[in-house]
Amino acid sequence: MAANRLAWGKGYATEAAKPVLDHAFQTLKLDRVIADIAPGNAASVRVAQKLGLSQPRKMTYHDEAFASYSMTRAAFEAETARQ
């Protein structure tokens, strides 16, 4: 099994992704973080939404559809200030 289904839905991905965003914006000083998510991957969409990433743009690459969520540095700083 590729993933341990017992861990699904427990918030681990969101918990792991938060420090990744912190590192991207605070340490690497990136201006934008992008998450490309395959259609039908509802769990990843929920993680992106919980983290405050913007509504997706529908994209196609090599005939594969995906949703491209993103967050800017300004949005990250505003979200961090609210917490």
mmCIF file of the N, C-alpha and C atoms, coordinates in Angstrom:
data_MODEL
# 
_entry.id   MODEL 
# 
loop_
_atom_site.group_PDB 
_atom_site.id 
_atom_site.type_symbol 
_atom_site.label_atom_id 
_atom_site.label_alt_id 
_atom_site.label_comp_id 
_atom_site.label_asym_id 
_atom_site.label_entity_id 
_atom_site.label_seq_id 
_atom_site.pdbx_PDB_ins_code 
_atom_site.Cartn_x 
_atom_site.Cartn_y 
_atom_site.Cartn_z 
_atom_site.occupancy 
_atom_site.B_iso_or_equiv 
_atom_site.pdbx_formal_charge 
_atom_site.auth_seq_id 
_atom_site.auth_comp_id 
_atom_site.auth_asym_id 
_atom_site.auth_atom_id 
_atom_site.pdbx_PDB_model_num 
ATOM 1   N N  . MET A 1 1  ? 0.856   -1.177 0.000   1.00 0.00 ? 1  MET A N  1 
ATOM 2   C CA . MET A 1 1  ? 0.000   0.000  0.000   1.00 0.00 ? 1  MET A CA 1 
ATOM 3   C C  . MET A 1 1  ? 0.901   1.239  0.000   1.00 0.00 ? 1  MET A C  1 
ATOM 4   N N  . ALA A 1 2  ? 0.597   2.176  -0.889  1.00 0.00 ? 2  ALA A N  1 
ATOM 5   C CA . ALA A 1 2  ? 1.419   3.372  -1.043  1.00 0.00 ? 2  ALA A CA 1 
ATOM 6   C C  . ALA A 1 2  ? 1.341   4.299  0.160   1.00 0.00 ? 2  ALA A C  1 
ATOM 7   N N  . ALA A 1 3  ? 0.208   4.351  0.783   1.00 0.00 ? 3  ALA A N  1 
ATOM 8   C CA . ALA A 1 3  ? 0.036   5.225  1.943   1.00 0.00 ? 3  ALA A CA 1 
ATOM 9   C C  . ALA A 1 3  ? -0.714  4.456  3.020   1.00 0.00 ? 3  ALA A C  1 
ATOM 10  N N  . ASN A 1 4  ? -0.421  4.766  4.244   1.00 0.00 ? 4  ASN A N  1 
ATOM 11  C CA . ASN A 1 4  ? -1.097  4.110  5.354   1.00 0.00 ? 4  ASN A CA 1 
ATOM 12  C C  . ASN A 1 4  ? -2.441  4.798  5.567   1.00 0.00 ? 4  ASN A C  1 
ATOM 13  N N  . ARG A 1 5  ? -3.490  4.159  5.154   1.00 0.00 ? 5  ARG A N  1 
ATOM 14  C CA . ARG A 1 5  ? -4.825  4.763  5.220   1.00 0.00 ? 5  ARG A CA 1 
ATOM 15  C C  . ARG A 1 5  ? -5.266  5.053  6.651   1.00 0.00 ? 5  ARG A C  1 
ATOM 16  N N  . LEU A 1 6  ? -4.640  4.424  7.632   1.00 0.00 ? 6  LEU A N  1 
ATOM 17  C CA . LEU A 1 6  ? -4.992  4.708  9.027   1.00 0.00 ? 6  LEU A CA 1 
ATOM 18  C C  . LEU A 1 6  ? -4.644  6.148  9.415   1.00 0.00 ? 6  LEU A C  1 
ATOM 19  N N  . ALA A 1 7  ? -3.712  6.753  8.682   1.00 0.00 ? 7  ALA A N  1 
ATOM 20  C CA . ALA A 1 7  ? -3.292  8.120  8.977   1.00 0.00 ? 7  ALA A CA 1 
ATOM 21  C C  . ALA A 1 7  ? -4.123  9.164  8.232   1.00 0.00 ? 7  ALA A C  1 
ATOM 22  N N  . TRP A 1 8  ? -4.940  8.726  7.277   1.00 0.00 ? 8  TRP A N  1 
ATOM 23  C CA . TRP A 1 8  ? -5.726  9.666  6.484   1.00 0.00 ? 8  TRP A CA 1 
ATOM 24  C C  . TRP A 1 8  ? -6.757  10.384 7.349   1.00 0.00 ? 8  TRP A C  1 
ATOM 25  N N  . GLY A 1 9  ? -6.955  11.665 7.079   1.00 0.00 ? 9  GLY A N  1 
ATOM 26  C CA . GLY A 1 9  ? -7.999  12.434 7.743   1.00 0.00 ? 9  GLY A CA 1 
ATOM 27  C C  . GLY A 1 9  ? -7.675  12.871 9.164   1.00 0.00 ? 9  GLY A C  1 
ATOM 28  N N  . LYS A 1 10 ? -6.449  12.738 9.586   1.00 0.00 ? 10 LYS A N  1 
ATOM 29  C CA . LYS A 1 10 ? -6.067  13.093 10.947  1.00 0.00 ? 10 LYS A CA 1 
ATOM 30  C C  . LYS A 1 10 ? -5.355  14.453 11.030  1.00 0.00 ? 10 LYS A C  1 
ATOM 31  N N  . GLY A 1 11 ? -5.201  15.120 9.897   1.00 0.00 ? 11 GLY A N  1 
ATOM 32  C CA . GLY A 1 11 ? -4.580  16.442 9.900   1.00 0.00 ? 11 GLY A CA 1 
ATOM 33  C C  . GLY A 1 11 ? -3.068  16.446 9.806   1.00 0.00 ? 11 GLY A C  1 
ATOM 34  N N  . TYR A 1 12 ? -2.474  15.279 9.574   1.00 0.00 ? 12 TYR A N  1 
ATOM 35  C CA . TYR A 1 12 ? -1.008  15.211 9.520   1.00 0.00 ? 12 TYR A CA 1 
ATOM 36  C C  . TYR A 1 12 ? -0.433  16.004 8.342   1.00 0.00 ? 12 TYR A C  1 
ATOM 37  N N  . ALA A 1 13 ? -1.086  15.944 7.188   1.00 0.00 ? 13 ALA A N  1 
ATOM 38  C CA . ALA A 1 13 ? -0.573  16.666 6.018   1.00 0.00 ? 13 ALA A CA 1 
ATOM 39  C C  . ALA A 1 13 ? -0.605  18.170 6.253   1.00 0.00 ? 13 ALA A C  1 
ATOM 40  N N  . THR A 1 14 ? -1.692  18.653 6.841   1.00 0.00 ? 14 THR A N  1 
ATOM 41  C CA . THR A 1 14 ? -1.785  20.085 7.147   1.00 0.00 ? 14 THR A CA 1 
ATOM 42  C C  . THR A 1 14 ? -0.715  20.480 8.154   1.00 0.00 ? 14 THR A C  1 
ATOM 43  N N  . GLU A 1 15 ? -0.548  19.662 9.178   1.00 0.00 ? 15 GLU A N  1 
ATOM 44  C CA . GLU A 1 15 ? 0.467   19.935 10.199  1.00 0.00 ? 15 GLU A CA 1 
ATOM 45  C C  . GLU A 1 15 ? 1.871   19.954 9.596   1.00 0.00 ? 15 GLU A C  1 
ATOM 46  N N  . ALA A 1 16 ? 2.138   19.073 8.657   1.00 0.00 ? 16 ALA A N  1 
ATOM 47  C CA . ALA A 1 16 ? 3.454   19.017 8.020   1.00 0.00 ? 16 ALA A CA 1 
ATOM 48  C C  . ALA A 1 16 ? 3.654   20.166 7.040   1.00 0.00 ? 16 ALA A C  1 
ATOM 49  N N  . ALA A 1 17 ? 2.581   20.603 6.393   1.00 0.00 ? 17 ALA A N  1 
ATOM 50  C CA . ALA A 1 17 ? 2.702   21.652 5.381   1.00 0.00 ? 17 ALA A CA 1 
ATOM 51  C C  . ALA A 1 17 ? 2.906   23.043 5.979   1.00 0.00 ? 17 ALA A C  1 
ATOM 52  N N  . LYS A 1 18 ? 2.423   23.273 7.182   1.00 0.00 ? 18 LYS A N  1 
ATOM 53  C CA . LYS A 1 18 ? 2.585   24.599 7.806   1.00 0.00 ? 18 LYS A CA 1 
ATOM 54  C C  . LYS A 1 18 ? 4.050   25.013 7.922   1.00 0.00 ? 18 LYS A C  1 
ATOM 55  N N  . PRO A 1 19 ? 4.936   24.172 8.464   1.00 0.00 ? 19 PRO A N  1 
ATOM 56  C CA . PRO A 1 19 ? 6.337   24.594 8.526   1.00 0.00 ? 19 PRO A CA 1 
ATOM 57  C C  . PRO A 1 19 ? 6.993   24.709 7.154   1.00 0.00 ? 19 PRO A C  1 
ATOM 58  N N  . VAL A 1 20 ? 6.462   24.007 6.157   1.00 0.00 ? 20 VAL A N  1 
ATOM 59  C CA . VAL A 1 20 ? 6.979   24.158 4.792   1.00 0.00 ? 20 VAL A CA 1 
ATOM 60  C C  . VAL A 1 20 ? 6.671   25.565 4.284   1.00 0.00 ? 20 VAL A C  1 
ATOM 61  N N  . LEU A 1 21 ? 5.445   26.044 4.519   1.00 0.00 ? 21 LEU A N  1 
ATOM 62  C CA . LEU A 1 21 ? 5.114   27.417 4.146   1.00 0.00 ? 21 LEU A CA 1 
ATOM 63  C C  . LEU A 1 21 ? 5.969   28.421 4.913   1.00 0.00 ? 21 LEU A C  1 
ATOM 64  N N  . ASP A 1 22 ? 6.137   28.191 6.214   1.00 0.00 ? 22 ASP A N  1 
ATOM 65  C CA . ASP A 1 22 ? 6.991   29.072 7.018   1.00 0.00 ? 22 ASP A CA 1 
ATOM 66  C C  . ASP A 1 22 ? 8.397   29.147 6.413   1.00 0.00 ? 22 ASP A C  1 
ATOM 67  N N  . HIS A 1 23 ? 8.953   28.010 6.079   1.00 0.00 ? 23 HIS A N  1 
ATOM 68  C CA . HIS A 1 23 ? 10.304  27.947 5.513   1.00 0.00 ? 23 HIS A CA 1 
ATOM 69  C C  . HIS A 1 23 ? 10.348  28.656 4.154   1.00 0.00 ? 23 HIS A C  1 
ATOM 70  N N  . ALA A 1 24 ? 9.345   28.409 3.330   1.00 0.00 ? 24 ALA A N  1 
ATOM 71  C CA . ALA A 1 24 ? 9.320   29.017 1.994   1.00 0.00 ? 24 ALA A CA 1 
ATOM 72  C C  . ALA A 1 24 ? 9.306   30.537 2.065   1.00 0.00 ? 24 ALA A C  1 
ATOM 73  N N  . PHE A 1 25 ? 8.490   31.082 2.959   1.00 0.00 ? 25 PHE A N  1 
ATOM 74  C CA . PHE A 1 25 ? 8.353   32.537 3.017   1.00 0.00 ? 25 PHE A CA 1 
ATOM 75  C C  . PHE A 1 25 ? 9.370   33.202 3.939   1.00 0.00 ? 25 PHE A C  1 
ATOM 76  N N  . GLN A 1 26 ? 9.677   32.593 5.073   1.00 0.00 ? 26 GLN A N  1 
ATOM 77  C CA . GLN A 1 26 ? 10.560  33.249 6.045   1.00 0.00 ? 26 GLN A CA 1 
ATOM 78  C C  . GLN A 1 26 ? 12.037  32.986 5.784   1.00 0.00 ? 26 GLN A C  1 
ATOM 79  N N  . THR A 1 27 ? 12.385  31.771 5.413   1.00 0.00 ? 27 THR A N  1 
ATOM 80  C CA . THR A 1 27 ? 13.796  31.435 5.205   1.00 0.00 ? 27 THR A CA 1 
ATOM 81  C C  . THR A 1 27 ? 14.218  31.637 3.758   1.00 0.00 ? 27 THR A C  1 
ATOM 82  N N  . LEU A 1 28 ? 13.441  31.079 2.831   1.00 0.00 ? 28 LEU A N  1 
ATOM 83  C CA . LEU A 1 28 ? 13.796  31.175 1.420   1.00 0.00 ? 28 LEU A CA 1 
ATOM 84  C C  . LEU A 1 28 ? 13.371  32.503 0.798   1.00 0.00 ? 28 LEU A C  1 
ATOM 85  N N  . LYS A 1 29 ? 12.496  33.241 1.492   1.00 0.00 ? 29 LYS A N  1 
ATOM 86  C CA . LYS A 1 29 ? 12.034  34.558 1.035   1.00 0.00 ? 29 LYS A CA 1 
ATOM 87  C C  . LYS A 1 29 ? 11.337  34.489 -0.327  1.00 0.00 ? 29 LYS A C  1 
ATOM 88  N N  . LEU A 1 30 ? 10.583  33.416 -0.554  1.00 0.00 ? 30 LEU A N  1 
ATOM 89  C CA . LEU A 1 30 ? 9.843   33.293 -1.801  1.00 0.00 ? 30 LEU A CA 1 
ATOM 90  C C  . LEU A 1 30 ? 8.690   34.290 -1.827  1.00 0.00 ? 30 LEU A C  1 
ATOM 91  N N  . ASP A 1 31 ? 8.302   34.702 -3.013  1.00 0.00 ? 31 ASP A N  1 
ATOM 92  C CA . ASP A 1 31 ? 7.182   35.635 -3.169  1.00 0.00 ? 31 ASP A CA 1 
ATOM 93  C C  . ASP A 1 31 ? 5.856   34.899 -3.301  1.00 0.00 ? 31 ASP A C  1 
ATOM 94  N N  . ARG A 1 32 ? 5.891   33.630 -3.730  1.00 0.00 ? 32 ARG A N  1 
ATOM 95  C CA . ARG A 1 32 ? 4.662   32.863 -3.940  1.00 0.00 ? 32 ARG A CA 1 
ATOM 96  C C  . ARG A 1 32 ? 4.960   31.376 -3.800  1.00 0.00 ? 32 ARG A C  1 
ATOM 97  N N  . VAL A 1 33 ? 4.005   30.656 -3.233  1.00 0.00 ? 33 VAL A N  1 
ATOM 98  C CA . VAL A 1 33 ? 4.062   29.200 -3.158  1.00 0.00 ? 33 VAL A CA 1 
ATOM 99  C C  . VAL A 1 33 ? 2.869   28.671 -3.947  1.00 0.00 ? 33 VAL A C  1 
ATOM 100 N N  . ILE A 1 34 ? 3.121   27.657 -4.774  1.00 0.00 ? 34 ILE A N  1 
ATOM 101 C CA . ILE A 1 34 ? 2.082   27.087 -5.626  1.00 0.00 ? 34 ILE A CA 1 
ATOM 102 C C  . ILE A 1 34 ? 1.935   25.605 -5.311  1.00 0.00 ? 34 ILE A C  1 
ATOM 103 N N  . ALA A 1 35 ? 0.682   25.158 -5.230  1.00 0.00 ? 35 ALA A N  1 
ATOM 104 C CA . ALA A 1 35 ? 0.378   23.739 -5.032  1.00 0.00 ? 35 ALA A CA 1 
ATOM 105 C C  . ALA A 1 35 ? -0.487  23.282 -6.199  1.00 0.00 ? 35 ALA A C  1 
ATOM 106 N N  . ASP A 1 36 ? 0.050   22.406 -7.038  1.00 0.00 ? 36 ASP A N  1 
ATOM 107 C CA . ASP A 1 36 ? -0.705  21.852 -8.144  1.00 0.00 ? 36 ASP A CA 1 
ATOM 108 C C  . ASP A 1 36 ? -1.315  20.534 -7.690  1.00 0.00 ? 36 ASP A C  1 
ATOM 109 N N  . ILE A 1 37 ? -2.639  20.436 -7.775  1.00 0.00 ? 37 ILE A N  1 
ATOM 110 C CA . ILE A 1 37 ? -3.370  19.299 -7.222  1.00 0.00 ? 37 ILE A CA 1 
ATOM 111 C C  . ILE A 1 37 ? -4.183  18.630 -8.320  1.00 0.00 ? 37 ILE A C  1 
ATOM 112 N N  . ALA A 1 38 ? -4.062  17.316 -8.407  1.00 0.00 ? 38 ALA A N  1 
ATOM 113 C CA . ALA A 1 38 ? -4.808  16.545 -9.402  1.00 0.00 ? 38 ALA A CA 1 
ATOM 114 C C  . ALA A 1 38 ? -6.301  16.580 -9.107  1.00 0.00 ? 38 ALA A C  1 
ATOM 115 N N  . PRO A 1 39 ? -7.111  16.584 -10.147 1.00 0.00 ? 39 PRO A N  1 
ATOM 116 C CA . PRO A 1 39 ? -8.560  16.556 -9.941  1.00 0.00 ? 39 PRO A CA 1 
ATOM 117 C C  . PRO A 1 39 ? -8.965  15.319 -9.137  1.00 0.00 ? 39 PRO A C  1 
ATOM 118 N N  . GLY A 1 40 ? -9.924  15.485 -8.289  1.00 0.00 ? 40 GLY A N  1 
ATOM 119 C CA . GLY A 1 40 ? -10.396 14.360 -7.496  1.00 0.00 ? 40 GLY A CA 1 
ATOM 120 C C  . GLY A 1 40 ? -9.617  14.116 -6.222  1.00 0.00 ? 40 GLY A C  1 
ATOM 121 N N  . ASN A 1 41 ? -8.524  14.861 -5.996  1.00 0.00 ? 41 ASN A N  1 
ATOM 122 C CA . ASN A 1 41 ? -7.743  14.675 -4.776  1.00 0.00 ? 41 ASN A CA 1 
ATOM 123 C C  . ASN A 1 41 ? -8.301  15.613 -3.699  1.00 0.00 ? 41 ASN A C  1 
ATOM 124 N N  . ALA A 1 42 ? -9.457  15.235 -3.176  1.00 0.00 ? 42 ALA A N  1 
ATOM 125 C CA . ALA A 1 42 ? -10.180 16.084 -2.227  1.00 0.00 ? 42 ALA A CA 1 
ATOM 126 C C  . ALA A 1 42 ? -9.382  16.342 -0.954  1.00 0.00 ? 42 ALA A C  1 
ATOM 127 N N  . ALA A 1 43 ? -8.606  15.376 -0.505  1.00 0.00 ? 43 ALA A N  1 
ATOM 128 C CA . ALA A 1 43 ? -7.826  15.561 0.720   1.00 0.00 ? 43 ALA A CA 1 
ATOM 129 C C  . ALA A 1 43 ? -6.781  16.663 0.534   1.00 0.00 ? 43 ALA A C  1 
ATOM 130 N N  . SER A 1 44 ? -6.109  16.668 -0.600  1.00 0.00 ? 44 SER A N  1 
ATOM 131 C CA . SER A 1 44 ? -5.106  17.709 -0.850  1.00 0.00 ? 44 SER A CA 1 
ATOM 132 C C  . SER A 1 44 ? -5.757  19.068 -1.025  1.00 0.00 ? 44 SER A C  1 
ATOM 133 N N  . VAL A 1 45 ? -6.942  19.102 -1.626  1.00 0.00 ? 45 VAL A N  1 
ATOM 134 C CA . VAL A 1 45 ? -7.681  20.364 -1.749  1.00 0.00 ? 45 VAL A CA 1 
ATOM 135 C C  . VAL A 1 45 ? -8.002  20.903 -0.360  1.00 0.00 ? 45 VAL A C  1 
ATOM 136 N N  . ARG A 1 46 ? -8.431  20.042 0.546   1.00 0.00 ? 46 ARG A N  1 
ATOM 137 C CA . ARG A 1 46 ? -8.743  20.481 1.918   1.00 0.00 ? 46 ARG A CA 1 
ATOM 138 C C  . ARG A 1 46 ? -7.498  21.027 2.613   1.00 0.00 ? 46 ARG A C  1 
ATOM 139 N N  . VAL A 1 47 ? -6.355  20.385 2.415   1.00 0.00 ? 47 VAL A N  1 
ATOM 140 C CA . VAL A 1 47 ? -5.112  20.874 3.015   1.00 0.00 ? 47 VAL A CA 1 
ATOM 141 C C  . VAL A 1 47 ? -4.804  22.271 2.483   1.00 0.00 ? 47 VAL A C  1 
ATOM 142 N N  . ALA A 1 48 ? -4.880  22.460 1.170   1.00 0.00 ? 48 ALA A N  1 
ATOM 143 C CA . ALA A 1 48 ? -4.611  23.771 0.567   1.00 0.00 ? 48 ALA A CA 1 
ATOM 144 C C  . ALA A 1 48 ? -5.555  24.828 1.135   1.00 0.00 ? 48 ALA A C  1 
ATOM 145 N N  . GLN A 1 49 ? -6.826  24.477 1.266   1.00 0.00 ? 49 GLN A N  1 
ATOM 146 C CA . GLN A 1 49 ? -7.798  25.427 1.784   1.00 0.00 ? 49 GLN A CA 1 
ATOM 147 C C  . GLN A 1 49 ? -7.535  25.751 3.250   1.00 0.00 ? 49 GLN A C  1 
ATOM 148 N N  . LYS A 1 50 ? -7.214  24.743 4.062   1.00 0.00 ? 50 LYS A N  1 
ATOM 149 C CA . LYS A 1 50 ? -6.927  24.979 5.485   1.00 0.00 ? 50 LYS A CA 1 
ATOM 150 C C  . LYS A 1 50 ? -5.725  25.895 5.657   1.00 0.00 ? 50 LYS A C  1 
ATOM 151 N N  . LEU A 1 51 ? -4.752  25.777 4.762   1.00 0.00 ? 51 LEU A N  1 
ATOM 152 C CA . LEU A 1 51 ? -3.553  26.597 4.841   1.00 0.00 ? 51 LEU A CA 1 
ATOM 153 C C  . LEU A 1 51 ? -3.774  28.018 4.326   1.00 0.00 ? 51 LEU A C  1 
ATOM 154 N N  . GLY A 1 52 ? -4.930  28.259 3.697   1.00 0.00 ? 52 GLY A N  1 
ATOM 155 C CA . GLY A 1 52 ? -5.237  29.594 3.200   1.00 0.00 ? 52 GLY A CA 1 
ATOM 156 C C  . GLY A 1 52 ? -4.795  29.856 1.783   1.00 0.00 ? 52 GLY A C  1 
ATOM 157 N N  . LEU A 1 53 ? -4.471  28.815 1.023   1.00 0.00 ? 53 LEU A N  1 
ATOM 158 C CA . LEU A 1 53 ? -4.098  29.020 -0.365  1.00 0.00 ? 53 LEU A CA 1 
ATOM 159 C C  . LEU A 1 53 ? -5.322  29.470 -1.156  1.00 0.00 ? 53 LEU A C  1 
ATOM 160 N N  . SER A 1 54 ? -5.084  30.276 -2.175  1.00 0.00 ? 54 SER A N  1 
ATOM 161 C CA . SER A 1 54 ? -6.169  30.883 -2.941  1.00 0.00 ? 54 SER A CA 1 
ATOM 162 C C  . SER A 1 54 ? -6.914  29.853 -3.775  1.00 0.00 ? 54 SER A C  1 
ATOM 163 N N  . GLN A 1 55 ? -8.092  30.270 -4.215  1.00 0.00 ? 55 GLN A N  1 
ATOM 164 C CA . GLN A 1 55 ? -8.888  29.413 -5.090  1.00 0.00 ? 55 GLN A CA 1 
ATOM 165 C C  . GLN A 1 55 ? -8.066  29.056 -6.321  1.00 0.00 ? 55 GLN A C  1 
ATOM 166 N N  . PRO A 1 56 ? -8.265  27.853 -6.813  1.00 0.00 ? 56 PRO A N  1 
ATOM 167 C CA . PRO A 1 56 ? -7.390  27.374 -7.884  1.00 0.00 ? 56 PRO A CA 1 
ATOM 168 C C  . PRO A 1 56 ? -7.696  27.946 -9.257  1.00 0.00 ? 56 PRO A C  1 
ATOM 169 N N  . ARG A 1 57 ? -6.663  27.961 -10.054 1.00 0.00 ? 57 ARG A N  1 
ATOM 170 C CA . ARG A 1 57 ? -6.818  28.177 -11.488 1.00 0.00 ? 57 ARG A CA 1 
ATOM 171 C C  . ARG A 1 57 ? -6.806  26.793 -12.117 1.00 0.00 ? 57 ARG A C  1 
ATOM 172 N N  . LYS A 1 58 ? -7.681  26.556 -13.053 1.00 0.00 ? 58 LYS A N  1 
ATOM 173 C CA . LYS A 1 58 ? -7.701  25.277 -13.757 1.00 0.00 ? 58 LYS A CA 1 
ATOM 174 C C  . LYS A 1 58 ? -6.599  25.294 -14.804 1.00 0.00 ? 58 LYS A C  1 
ATOM 175 N N  . MET A 1 59 ? -5.751  24.276 -14.773 1.00 0.00 ? 59 MET A N  1 
ATOM 176 C CA . MET A 1 59 ? -4.597  24.217 -15.658 1.00 0.00 ? 59 MET A CA 1 
ATOM 177 C C  . MET A 1 59 ? -4.568  22.865 -16.372 1.00 0.00 ? 59 MET A C  1 
ATOM 178 N N  . THR A 1 60 ? -3.848  22.823 -17.480 1.00 0.00 ? 60 THR A N  1 
ATOM 179 C CA . THR A 1 60 ? -3.606  21.575 -18.199 1.00 0.00 ? 60 THR A CA 1 
ATOM 180 C C  . THR A 1 60 ? -2.137  21.533 -18.586 1.00 0.00 ? 60 THR A C  1 
ATOM 181 N N  . TYR A 1 61 ? -1.514  20.390 -18.352 1.00 0.00 ? 61 TYR A N  1 
ATOM 182 C CA . TYR A 1 61 ? -0.115  20.203 -18.714 1.00 0.00 ? 61 TYR A CA 1 
ATOM 183 C C  . TYR A 1 61 ? 0.016   18.809 -19.297 1.00 0.00 ? 61 TYR A C  1 
ATOM 184 N N  . HIS A 1 62 ? 0.490   18.713 -20.525 1.00 0.00 ? 62 HIS A N  1 
ATOM 185 C CA . HIS A 1 62 ? 0.579   17.424 -21.222 1.00 0.00 ? 62 HIS A CA 1 
ATOM 186 C C  . HIS A 1 62 ? -0.745  16.671 -21.157 1.00 0.00 ? 62 HIS A C  1 
ATOM 187 N N  . ASP A 1 63 ? -1.807  17.384 -21.428 1.00 0.00 ? 63 ASP A N  1 
ATOM 188 C CA . ASP A 1 63 ? -3.169  16.838 -21.458 1.00 0.00 ? 63 ASP A CA 1 
ATOM 189 C C  . ASP A 1 63 ? -3.667  16.340 -20.102 1.00 0.00 ? 63 ASP A C  1 
ATOM 190 N N  . GLU A 1 64 ? -2.997  16.674 -19.027 1.00 0.00 ? 64 GLU A N  1 
ATOM 191 C CA . GLU A 1 64 ? -3.446  16.324 -17.674 1.00 0.00 ? 64 GLU A CA 1 
ATOM 192 C C  . GLU A 1 64 ? -4.000  17.574 -17.008 1.00 0.00 ? 64 GLU A C  1 
ATOM 193 N N  . ALA A 1 65 ? -5.221  17.478 -16.498 1.00 0.00 ? 65 ALA A N  1 
ATOM 194 C CA . ALA A 1 65 ? -5.845  18.614 -15.819 1.00 0.00 ? 65 ALA A CA 1 
ATOM 195 C C  . ALA A 1 65 ? -5.432  18.632 -14.356 1.00 0.00 ? 65 ALA A C  1 
ATOM 196 N N  . PHE A 1 66 ? -5.294  19.811 -13.816 1.00 0.00 ? 66 PHE A N  1 
ATOM 197 C CA . PHE A 1 66 ? -5.022  19.970 -12.388 1.00 0.00 ? 66 PHE A CA 1 
ATOM 198 C C  . PHE A 1 66 ? -5.465  21.359 -11.945 1.00 0.00 ? 66 PHE A C  1 
ATOM 199 N N  . ALA A 1 67 ? -5.566  21.535 -10.650 1.00 0.00 ? 67 ALA A N  1 
ATOM 200 C CA . ALA A 1 67 ? -5.910  22.827 -10.067 1.00 0.00 ? 67 ALA A CA 1 
ATOM 201 C C  . ALA A 1 67 ? -4.647  23.403 -9.445  1.00 0.00 ? 67 ALA A C  1 
ATOM 202 N N  . SER A 1 68 ? -4.377  24.651 -9.731  1.00 0.00 ? 68 SER A N  1 
ATOM 203 C CA . SER A 1 68 ? -3.180  25.314 -9.229  1.00 0.00 ? 68 SER A CA 1 
ATOM 204 C C  . SER A 1 68 ? -3.575  26.313 -8.135  1.00 0.00 ? 68 SER A C  1 
ATOM 205 N N  . TYR A 1 69 ? -3.353  25.939 -6.880  1.00 0.00 ? 69 TYR A N  1 
ATOM 206 C CA . TYR A 1 69 ? -3.611  26.806 -5.726  1.00 0.00 ? 69 TYR A CA 1 
ATOM 207 C C  . TYR A 1 69 ? -2.334  27.593 -5.445  1.00 0.00 ? 69 TYR A C  1 
ATOM 208 N N  . SER A 1 70 ? -2.469  28.784 -4.850  1.00 0.00 ? 70 SER A N  1 
ATOM 209 C CA . SER A 1 70 ? -1.262  29.547 -4.536  1.00 0.00 ? 70 SER A CA 1 
ATOM 210 C C  . SER A 1 70 ? -1.475  30.442 -3.322  1.00 0.00 ? 70 SER A C  1 
ATOM 211 N N  . MET A 1 71 ? -0.352  30.900 -2.784  1.00 0.00 ? 71 MET A N  1 
ATOM 212 C CA . MET A 1 71 ? -0.360  31.865 -1.689  1.00 0.00 ? 71 MET A CA 1 
ATOM 213 C C  . MET A 1 71 ? 0.800   32.828 -1.918  1.00 0.00 ? 71 MET A C  1 
ATOM 214 N N  . THR A 1 72 ? 0.529   34.104 -1.749  1.00 0.00 ? 72 THR A N  1 
ATOM 215 C CA . THR A 1 72 ? 1.579   35.112 -1.864  1.00 0.00 ? 72 THR A CA 1 
ATOM 216 C C  . THR A 1 72 ? 2.185   35.374 -0.487  1.00 0.00 ? 72 THR A C  1 
ATOM 217 N N  . ARG A 1 73 ? 3.327   36.016 -0.513  1.00 0.00 ? 73 ARG A N  1 
ATOM 218 C CA . ARG A 1 73 ? 3.970   36.400 0.745   1.00 0.00 ? 73 ARG A CA 1 
ATOM 219 C C  . ARG A 1 73 ? 3.043   37.306 1.560   1.00 0.00 ? 73 ARG A C  1 
ATOM 220 N N  . ALA A 1 74 ? 2.384   38.262 0.913   1.00 0.00 ? 74 ALA A N  1 
ATOM 221 C CA . ALA A 1 74 ? 1.481   39.179 1.618   1.00 0.00 ? 74 ALA A CA 1 
ATOM 222 C C  . ALA A 1 74 ? 0.338   38.420 2.283   1.00 0.00 ? 74 ALA A C  1 
ATOM 223 N N  . ALA A 1 75 ? -0.233  37.441 1.585   1.00 0.00 ? 75 ALA A N  1 
ATOM 224 C CA . ALA A 1 75 ? -1.314  36.644 2.164   1.00 0.00 ? 75 ALA A CA 1 
ATOM 225 C C  . ALA A 1 75 ? -0.802  35.812 3.334   1.00 0.00 ? 75 ALA A C  1 
ATOM 226 N N  . PHE A 1 76 ? 0.395   35.267 3.205   1.00 0.00 ? 76 PHE A N  1 
ATOM 227 C CA . PHE A 1 76 ? 1.001   34.499 4.294   1.00 0.00 ? 76 PHE A CA 1 
ATOM 228 C C  . PHE A 1 76 ? 1.198   35.376 5.523   1.00 0.00 ? 76 PHE A C  1 
ATOM 229 N N  . GLU A 1 77 ? 1.737   36.575 5.320   1.00 0.00 ? 77 GLU A N  1 
ATOM 230 C CA . GLU A 1 77 ? 1.977   37.479 6.439   1.00 0.00 ? 77 GLU A CA 1 
ATOM 231 C C  . GLU A 1 77 ? 0.666   37.898 7.094   1.00 0.00 ? 77 GLU A C  1 
ATOM 232 N N  . ALA A 1 78 ? -0.369  38.146 6.304   1.00 0.00 ? 78 ALA A N  1 
ATOM 233 C CA . ALA A 1 78 ? -1.674  38.506 6.861   1.00 0.00 ? 78 ALA A CA 1 
ATOM 234 C C  . ALA A 1 78 ? -2.257  37.346 7.652   1.00 0.00 ? 78 ALA A C  1 
ATOM 235 N N  . GLU A 1 79 ? -2.141  36.135 7.128   1.00 0.00 ? 79 GLU A N  1 
ATOM 236 C CA . GLU A 1 79 ? -2.651  34.937 7.815   1.00 0.00 ? 79 GLU A CA 1 
ATOM 237 C C  . GLU A 1 79 ? -1.885  34.696 9.111   1.00 0.00 ? 79 GLU A C  1 
ATOM 238 N N  . THR A 1 80 ? -0.578  34.881 9.074   1.00 0.00 ? 80 THR A N  1 
ATOM 239 C CA . THR A 1 80 ? 0.257   34.701 10.270  1.00 0.00 ? 80 THR A CA 1 
ATOM 240 C C  . THR A 1 80 ? -0.104  35.732 11.332  1.00 0.00 ? 80 THR A C  1 
ATOM 241 N N  . ALA A 1 81 ? -0.365  36.965 10.937  1.00 0.00 ? 81 ALA A N  1 
ATOM 242 C CA . ALA A 1 81 ? -0.723  38.025 11.874  1.00 0.00 ? 81 ALA A CA 1 
ATOM 243 C C  . ALA A 1 81 ? -2.076  37.736 12.546  1.00 0.00 ? 81 ALA A C  1 
ATOM 244 N N  . ARG A 1 82 ? -3.004  37.093 11.813  1.00 0.00 ? 82 ARG A N  1 
ATOM 245 C CA . ARG A 1 82 ? -4.322  36.765 12.367  1.00 0.00 ? 82 ARG A CA 1 
ATOM 246 C C  . ARG A 1 82 ? -4.241  35.670 13.403  1.00 0.00 ? 82 ARG A C  1 
ATOM 247 N N  . GLN A 1 83 ? -3.243  34.818 13.337  1.00 0.00 ? 83 GLN A N  1 
ATOM 248 C CA . GLN A 1 83 ? -3.156  33.666 14.237  1.00 0.00 ? 83 GLN A CA 1 
ATOM 249 C C  . GLN A 1 83 ? -2.571  33.995 15.557  1.00 0.00 ? 83 GLN A C  1 
# 
